[in-house]
Amino acid sequence: MDAFRNAGVLAGYKKGLARFLQRGLVAWGIVPTHAETLPLYDAESLARMLRGLWSQVEDVGLCPGFVSGRSLLTPATCCLINPDLTSTVEKAFLRLKEVAEKLRKQPKDPWDRWG
């Protein structure tokens, strides 16, 4: 899901997301793929945005770290309409790797049974 563009909307569905995560996984599209947008966000700002979303979902009664353990990371969209064709999408996948590394380096919570 395009979590990057829909972060504000997702907050209204945190109870539903929490119920869904108890049964499955969510692929969070957190890295923008538009040529004009990607340069505006570094890995730290995107990781912070995603942590904020995860925290909101956990606030409805899930153990800390539960959401991150039930999550996949993806680019927000596959945008091949950029003027540079695939170049920005390739950069987005590199940024996605950086975001994942930032998230892995965050301190582990003792309740995190998925990490």
N, C-alpha and C positions, 0 to 999 in steps of 0.2 A: 504494500500500500504506500502511496505517496505521503509519507509522514512529514516530509520537508514542507510541502505547500499546505498541508492540512493539519498541522500541529494544533492550531486553535480549535478546529472542529473536533479533533479526536478527544480533547479534554471533556467534551460533553458525552462521550461514549465510554468513559473509563470503566464503568461497572460492566458493560457489555464486553469490553476488551478483556477485563479480568476473568469473566466467565469463560470466554473463548480460550484464553491462555491456559486455563485449568484442563482443557481438553486437547490443545494443540499448540502450534507454533504460529508466530506472526513474523512476516518479512517486512521490516521497517525500511522503506525507501527514504533514506536520510540525506543522500548526497545529490545536490542538484546537477542536472546534466545540460543545462542551457549555457551556451558560450558566454553570455553576458552575466550570468548569475554565479557560476562556479568560482570565479576568482574572488568573489566577495566573502567567501566562507572558508576558513581554514579547518583543519581536522579538530582542533580543540573546540571551536565554536559549535561545530556539528555534533561532537560527542557530548558537549554540555546540553545542547538542545534535546538530544535523544535521552540523556539521563533524566532531564526534566520531565519528559513524557513518561518514561518508565516509572519515575517516582509518583506521578499523579495516578497511574494505574495501580501501583502498589498501595497507595493510600486508602484504597477501598477494602483492605484486609488481607493482602497477600504478603508473605514474608519478604523482607528485603532481599534483593538479588533474584527473586523468583522470575520476574519478567525478563531480565537479561538472559537468564538460562533457557528461556523458551522463545528466544528471538533470533532471527536471521537478519543480516544487514544487506541492503541492496542499494543501487542507485535509485533516486526518486522516480525516474522514468527512463525510457530508452529513447533518447532524443537524437535521431539521425537527420533532423532538419536544420541543424546548425550549418552556418556557412563553411565551417571547416570539416564538414561531414563527420568522420569518426574520431577526430582528434580530441574533442572535448569529452566525448564519452570515454575514451581511453584514460584521459586525465581524471575523470570522475571515478573510475575503478581504482586508480592509484590513490586518490583521496580516500576512497572507501577503506582501503587497506590501512591507511594512516588512522582513520577513525577507529577501526577495530583494534589497532595496537594501543591507542589511547584508552579505550574502554577496558582492555585486558590489564592495563597497568594500574587501574583504579584499585584502591584497597579493597580486599575481599571482606565481605561481611560474614561473621561467624554463622549466620543463618542461611548463607548461600549454599544450598545443597547441590546446585547445578554447576557451580564454578569449579 
